[in-house]
Amino acid sequence: MINQSSLYLRGLLLSLTLSLAGCASLVSSAASNFSDNLSAAVLNQNDPQTVRDGAPSYLLLLDSFIEGNPENPDVLAAAAQLYASYGAVFATEPGRSARLTERARSYGGKALCLSFAPSCNWREMDFEAFEQTLDELKPRNAEYLLAYSVASLAWIRAHSDDWNALAELPHMEAMLTRYLDIGEPTAAASVYSYLGILATLRPPALGGKPEEGRAYFERAVELTGGADLGVKLEFARGYARLMYDRDLHDRLLQEVLAADPVVDGFTLTNVLAQQDAAALLESADDYF
């Protein structure tokens, strides 16, 4: 079951800011600069409540763009990422999270379908046929693939009591692995962390791959130079708890709490990671 409060947090918040920047193709150069500045301001915000309160305005703004241009994959991808981010991170009421992430997935699926026709039929394909189409994805499809992947991960989290949703986890792993081949290197750390989460959602007896997950998390830590505290948080939550490694669990979380959260581009995610790290340490005696 996927019940962690901040699952996909780090990458989703990155996607939130990317989605704001995604509006840039729709507007003037001046508005584009505003969008870039707004993205930076979100990532450097140390008060999550401010982001929680402000983001819904942009959900409606993106909906209005889609109403006016429903076949634009850039707009759809931007909306998918922002809806996924908000629905997974800030919508704490389960029904609301389910609705928001359902819309995110719908937008992301349409964006990818417009960019990459074989994906239009993915839900009707068996896994082998689906996997074969991934080889046809090109770098021009990468941002839409990531938007759909992020939205689908958020949707799965919101529907974690549905085994049909959980059955899609191998598809997510395959898509994210393909993204590493064709996507932007700047997103690689987030993708490795996603893969680490996916590999450690289940124990080995149920198909989990904890040692692969550990390698993914360690690669994500390496790529960020430790600046993104959310990676260590998910490493502790996903791998260390799954393997009942108390020493690793506590070391990672203590490193998160001891770090200065104010890092350009990571402040918001770091503040949220420290909140969750404190809660995990407090519950450790009951868990281990």
C-alpha positions in Angstrom: 0.0 0.0 0.0 1.3 3.5 -0.8 0.4 5.5 2.3 3.4 7.8 2.8 2.4 11.4 3.1 5.2 12.7 1.0 5.6 10.0 -1.6 7.0 11.5 -4.8 7.2 14.8 -2.9 10.6 15.9 -4.1 10.1 15.2 -7.7 6.5 16.4 -7.7 7.4 19.7 -6.3 10.1 20.0 -9.0 7.3 19.2 -11.5 5.2 21.9 -10.0 7.7 24.5 -10.8 8.4 23.1 -14.2 4.7 23.2 -15.0 4.6 26.9 -14.1 7.5 27.5 -16.5 5.6 25.4 -19.1 3.2 28.2 -19.5 6.0 30.2 -21.0 5.4 29.0 -24.5 1.9 30.5 -24.4 2.8 34.0 -23.5 5.1 36.9 -24.2 8.7 37.1 -23.3 7.9 39.3 -20.3 5.4 36.8 -19.0 7.9 34.1 -19.6 10.4 35.9 -17.4 7.7 36.2 -14.8 7.0 32.5 -15.0 10.7 31.6 -14.5 10.9 33.9 -11.6 7.8 32.5 -10.1 9.1 29.0 -10.4 12.3 30.0 -8.6 10.3 31.7 -5.9 8.2 28.6 -5.3 11.3 26.4 -4.9 12.9 28.9 -2.6 9.8 29.4 -0.4 10.4 28.3 3.2 6.7 28.4 4.2 4.8 25.4 2.5 1.4 26.9 3.5 2.0 29.8 1.2 2.5 27.5 -1.7 -0.5 25.4 -0.6 -2.7 28.5 -0.6 -1.4 30.0 -3.8 -1.1 27.0 -6.2 -4.9 26.6 -6.9 -5.0 29.8 -8.8 -2.6 28.3 -11.3 -4.7 25.2 -11.6 -7.6 27.3 -12.7 -5.3 29.3 -15.0 -4.1 26.2 -16.7 -7.6 24.9 -17.1 -8.6 28.1 -18.8 -5.6 27.7 -21.2 -6.8 24.2 -22.0 -10.3 25.3 -22.6 -9.0 27.7 -25.3 -6.4 25.3 -26.8 -7.3 21.7 -25.9 -4.9 20.1 -28.4 -1.7 21.8 -27.2 0.5 19.2 -25.6 2.6 21.8 -23.8 -0.3 23.2 -22.0 -1.7 19.7 -21.2 1.7 18.6 -19.8 2.0 21.7 -17.7 -1.4 21.1 -16.2 -0.7 17.4 -15.6 2.3 18.2 -13.6 0.8 20.9 -11.5 -2.4 18.9 -10.8 -0.2 15.9 -9.9 2.0 18.0 -7.6 -0.8 19.6 -5.7 -3.0 16.5 -5.6 -0.2 14.3 -4.2 1.5 16.8 -1.8 -1.1 19.3 -0.6 -4.5 17.7 -1.0 -4.7 15.8 2.2 -8.3 14.7 1.9 -8.3 11.4 0.0 -11.3 12.1 -2.2 -9.9 15.4 -3.3 -6.5 13.9 -4.0 -8.1 11.2 -6.1 -10.0 13.8 -8.1 -7.1 16.1 -8.7 -4.7 13.3 -9.7 -7.3 11.8 -12.0 -7.4 15.1 -13.9 -3.6 15.2 -13.8 -3.4 11.7 -15.4 -6.0 12.6 -18.0 -4.1 15.7 -19.1 -0.8 13.9 -19.1 -2.2 11.0 -21.1 -3.6 13.4 -23.7 -0.4 15.4 -23.9 1.6 12.2 -24.5 -0.9 10.8 -27.0 -0.6 14.0 -29.1 3.1 13.7 -29.1 3.5 10.0 -29.4 0.6 8.2 -31.1 1.4 4.6 -29.8 0.7 5.8 -26.2 -2.9 6.4 -27.1 -3.5 2.7 -26.9 -1.3 1.8 -24.0 -4.2 0.9 -21.7 -5.4 -1.7 -24.1 -2.0 -3.3 -24.6 -0.5 -6.2 -22.6 2.8 -5.4 -20.9 5.0 -6.9 -23.6 3.4 -4.9 -26.4 3.5 -1.7 -24.2 7.2 -2.3 -23.5 8.0 -2.7 -27.2 6.6 0.7 -28.0 8.9 2.4 -25.5 11.8 1.9 -27.9 10.1 4.2 -30.4 10.1 7.2 -27.9 12.5 10.0 -28.9 14.0 13.0 -27.1 11.2 15.2 -28.5 8.7 13.0 -26.5 10.6 13.1 -23.3 8.9 16.0 -21.5 5.5 14.5 -22.2 6.6 11.1 -21.1 7.8 12.6 -17.8 4.5 14.6 -17.3 2.4 11.4 -17.8 4.7 9.4 -15.6 4.5 11.9 -12.7 0.8 12.2 -13.1 0.3 8.5 -13.1 2.5 8.0 -10.0 0.4 10.6 -8.2 -2.8 8.9 -9.3 -1.5 5.5 -8.1 -0.7 7.0 -4.8 -4.2 8.4 -4.5 -5.7 5.1 -5.4 -3.3 2.9 -3.4 -6.2 0.8 -2.1 -7.0 -0.4 -5.6 -4.9 -3.3 -6.7 -5.6 -2.5 -10.3 -3.8 0.8 -9.8 -0.9 -0.9 -8.1 -0.6 -3.3 -11.0 0.6 -0.4 -13.1 3.8 0.0 -11.2 5.9 -2.0 -13.6 4.7 0.3 -16.4 5.8 3.3 -14.4 9.2 1.7 -13.9 9.6 1.0 -17.6 8.6 4.5 -18.6 11.0 6.2 -16.1 13.8 3.9 -17.2 13.2 4.9 -20.8 13.1 8.6 -19.8 16.7 8.3 -18.5 17.7 7.3 -22.0 16.0 10.2 -23.8 15.3 12.9 -21.3 17.1 15.9 -19.8 20.0 15.1 -17.5 18.8 17.8 -15.1 15.8 15.7 -14.2 17.8 12.5 -13.7 18.1 12.8 -9.9 14.3 13.0 -9.5 13.8 10.0 -11.9 16.3 7.9 -9.9 14.5 8.7 -6.7 11.2 7.8 -8.3 12.7 4.5 -9.4 14.1 3.9 -5.8 10.6 4.5 -4.4 9.0 2.1 -6.9 11.7 -0.6 -6.2 11.1 -0.4 -2.4 7.3 -0.2 -2.3 7.0 -3.9 -1.8 9.1 -6.5 0.1 11.1 -9.0 -2.1 8.5 -11.7 -1.6 5.9 -9.6 -3.3 8.1 -8.4 -6.2 10.1 -5.6 -4.5 13.7 -5.0 -5.5 15.2 -3.3 -2.4 18.9 -3.5 -3.5 18.1 -2.0 -6.8 16.2 0.7 -4.9 19.2 1.4 -2.7 21.4 1.8 -5.8 18.8 4.3 -7.3 18.6 6.3 -4.1 22.4 6.4 -3.8 22.7 7.6 -7.4 20.1 10.4 -6.7 22.0 11.5 -3.6 25.2 11.6 -5.7 23.6 13.6 -8.5 22.2 16.3 -6.1 25.4 16.4 -3.9 23.1 15.9 -0.9 21.5 19.3 -1.5 18.0 17.8 -1.9 17.1 16.4 1.5 14.0 14.7 0.1 16.2 12.0 -1.5 17.6 10.9 1.9 14.1 11.1 3.4 12.7 8.7 0.8 15.9 6.5 1.1 15.2 6.1 4.8 11.4 5.7 4.4 11.6 3.3 1.4 14.7 1.2 1.8 15.8 1.4 5.4 12.4 0.8 6.8 11.7 -2.0 4.3 14.9 -3.8 5.3 14.6 -2.9 9.0 18.0 -1.2 8.9 17.6 1.0 12.0 21.2 2.4 11.8 20.9 3.5 8.2 17.4 4.8 8.9 18.4 7.0 11.8 21.6 8.2 10.2 19.9 9.4 7.0 17.1 11.2 8.9 19.6 12.8 11.4 21.5 14.1 8.4 18.3 15.6 7.0 17.5 17.3 10.3 21.1 18.6 10.8 21.3 20.1 7.3 20.6 23.8 6.5 17.3 23.6 4.5 17.9 26.9 2.7 19.5 25.8 -0.6 18.8 27.6 -3.8 16.2 25.5 -5.8 15.5 23.1 -2.9 14.4 25.1 0.1 10.7 24.2 -0.1 11.3 20.5 -0.5 13.9 20.5 2.2 11.6 22.2 4.7 9.0 19.6 4.0 11.6 16.8 4.1 12.7 17.9 7.6 9.1 17.9 8.8 8.7 14.3 7.7 12.1 13.3 9.0 11.2 14.4 12.5 8.0 12.4 12.4 9.7 9.3 11.1 12.4 9.5 13.9 9.7 9.9 16.5 7.9 6.8 15.3 11.1 4.7 14.9 10.9 2.9 18.3 7.5 1.7 17.4 8.4 0.6 13.9 11.7 -1.2 14.5 
